[in-house]
């Protein structure tokens, strides 16, 4: 089965003059499995160009299907950071990394990865209500090439008007503009690795997830 990873990323002007994203070794998994999570950065997605510095990693945690939040740690592993989480049950897990400069009061970059455990597990509420995020408004685990994926950009649950930039397999980019309510539609053109990013001033956010063909 071919793997299909969609990454929605945000790029933060002055601080992050590059992309940051979360990857995993298993976007589709099963209860009892240990999943390795990678926090990556650089200009050439999906290959990480450098490891994010310790001082910029504000929080790393995952949200279990029932809503419980568990922190985990990452360490430098070559040109990326690496951590592990344990999948305890069937459902959708959301892995989050928040980046912030020590002198800043508020975070500046949010990254998220969606992991599906035990098959199709929709519906899921993908909105956390925290920070800048690109929120899928349909079930990720049910998508196939040719389907439409409605998205909404939110900042602390408030709609954000902006432009989502998309790269398939790290190649040619195209964009999708949102309406005044922060919504846009992405057509899943083909299987492959997708990267999308959006900005709100000097803040950004990212999302990655996997869909089998």
C-alpha positions in Angstrom: 0.0 0.0 0.0 1.4 3.3 -1.0 1.7 6.0 1.6 0.2 9.4 1.3 1.2 12.1 3.7 -0.3 15.5 3.8 1.6 18.2 5.6 0.0 21.5 6.3 2.7 23.9 7.4 3.0 27.5 8.5 6.0 29.7 8.0 6.9 32.4 10.4 8.5 35.5 8.9 11.4 36.8 11.0 12.1 33.9 13.3 11.4 31.0 11.1 12.7 31.8 7.6 12.1 28.2 6.7 9.5 25.5 7.3 9.0 23.3 10.3 7.0 20.1 10.3 6.3 16.9 12.2 6.8 13.5 10.7 6.3 10.0 12.1 7.4 6.5 11.2 3.8 5.3 11.4 0.9 7.6 10.5 -1.4 4.5 10.4 -0.8 2.3 13.3 -2.5 0.0 15.9 -3.0 0.0 19.7 0.1 -1.1 21.5 2.5 0.3 19.0 5.3 2.7 19.7 5.5 5.6 17.2 8.6 7.6 16.5 7.9 11.3 16.0 10.4 13.6 14.2 10.4 17.4 14.5 12.0 18.7 11.3 13.1 22.0 9.8 14.5 23.4 6.6 13.8 24.4 3.0 13.6 21.0 1.3 10.6 19.1 2.7 10.4 16.2 3.4 14.1 16.0 4.2 15.0 17.9 7.4 17.9 20.3 7.0 18.6 21.0 10.7 17.5 20.1 14.2 15.4 22.8 16.0 17.3 24.2 18.9 16.4 23.1 22.5 15.6 26.7 23.5 13.0 27.0 20.8 11.0 23.9 21.7 8.3 25.2 24.1 6.0 22.2 24.3 5.7 18.7 22.8 2.7 16.6 23.6 0.0 14.4 22.1 -3.8 14.4 22.4 -5.4 10.9 22.8 -8.7 10.0 21.2 -10.6 10.8 24.5 -8.9 14.2 24.8 -6.3 13.5 27.4 -3.0 15.3 26.9 0.4 13.7 27.5 3.8 15.5 27.3 6.8 13.8 25.7 10.4 14.8 25.1 12.4 15.1 22.0 16.2 15.0 21.6 18.5 15.9 18.7 18.9 13.1 16.2 21.2 14.4 13.4 19.4 17.0 11.4 16.1 16.6 13.2 14.6 16.0 16.7 13.2 12.6 17.7 10.7 11.4 20.3 8.5 8.5 20.9 4.9 8.0 22.0 2.9 4.9 22.8 -0.4 4.3 21.1 -2.8 2.9 23.8 -6.1 2.6 22.1 -8.0 2.8 18.8 -8.8 6.3 17.5 -7.1 9.5 16.3 -4.0 10.9 18.0 -2.8 14.4 17.4 0.9 15.1 18.1 1.8 18.7 18.7 5.0 20.7 18.9 5.0 24.4 19.9 7.9 26.7 19.2 8.7 29.9 21.0 11.7 32.2 21.5 12.5 32.5 25.3 12.1 36.3 25.3 8.6 36.1 23.7 5.4 35.9 25.8 3.4 34.0 23.2 4.3 30.9 21.0 5.2 31.7 17.4 4.9 28.4 15.6 2.6 25.4 16.0 3.1 22.0 14.3 0.8 19.0 14.4 0.7 15.5 13.1 -2.4 13.2 13.0 -1.9 9.5 13.6 -4.8 7.0 13.1 -4.9 3.9 15.2 -7.1 0.9 14.4 -8.6 1.9 11.0 -11.1 4.6 10.1 -11.9 6.5 13.3 -13.9 9.5 12.2 -15.5 11.9 13.1 -12.8 13.8 14.9 -12.6 17.3 16.2 -9.2 18.5 14.8 -9.5 22.0 16.3 -7.6 22.5 19.5 -8.7 26.1 20.0 -5.0 27.0 20.8 -2.8 29.2 18.6 -2.7 29.2 14.8 -3.9 26.0 13.2 -5.1 24.6 9.9 -8.2 22.5 10.7 -9.5 19.7 8.4 -13.2 19.8 8.3 -13.7 16.2 7.1 -12.4 12.9 8.2 -8.7 12.4 7.3 -8.7 8.6 7.4 -11.5 8.4 4.8 -9.8 10.6 2.1 -8.6 9.2 -1.3 -7.0 10.8 -4.3 -9.7 12.9 -6.1 -11.5 13.8 -2.9 -12.0 17.3 -1.6 -10.6 18.3 1.8 -12.2 21.4 3.3 -9.9 23.3 5.5 -10.2 26.2 7.9 -7.5 28.5 9.4 -8.1 29.5 13.0 -6.2 31.5 15.5 -7.5 30.8 19.1 -10.8 29.7 17.4 -11.1 32.9 15.4 -11.1 32.6 11.6 -8.0 33.8 9.7 -8.0 34.9 6.1 -4.9 33.9 4.3 -3.2 31.8 1.6 -2.3 28.1 1.9 0.7 27.1 -0.1 0.9 23.5 -1.2 3.9 21.3 -2.3 3.4 17.7 -3.5 6.5 15.5 -2.7 8.5 18.7 -2.1 8.2 19.8 -5.7 6.1 22.4 -7.5 4.0 24.7 -5.3 0.5 26.0 -5.7 -1.8 28.0 -3.5 -5.3 28.1 -2.1 -6.8 31.3 -0.7 -9.3 31.2 2.1 -12.5 33.2 2.3 -13.3 35.7 5.0 -14.3 32.8 7.3 -10.9 31.2 7.0 -12.2 28.4 4.8 -10.8 26.9 1.6 -11.0 23.6 -0.4 -8.0 21.4 -1.3 -8.5 18.8 -4.0 -6.4 15.7 -3.3 -4.8 15.4 -6.8 -2.8 12.2 -6.3 -1.1 10.1 -3.7 2.2 11.4 -2.4 3.6 13.7 0.3 1.9 17.0 0.5 3.2 20.1 2.3 0.9 23.1 3.0 1.7 26.2 5.0 0.1 29.5 6.0 1.1 32.5 8.0 -0.5 35.1 10.3 1.9 37.9 10.6 5.0 36.5 12.3 3.2 33.3 13.5 2.8 30.0 11.8 1.4 26.5 12.2 1.8 23.1 10.5 -0.1 19.8 10.2 0.9 16.5 8.8 -1.1 13.3 8.2 -1.2 10.1 6.2 -3.8 8.6 3.9 -3.4 5.2 2.3 -4.4 4.8 -1.4 
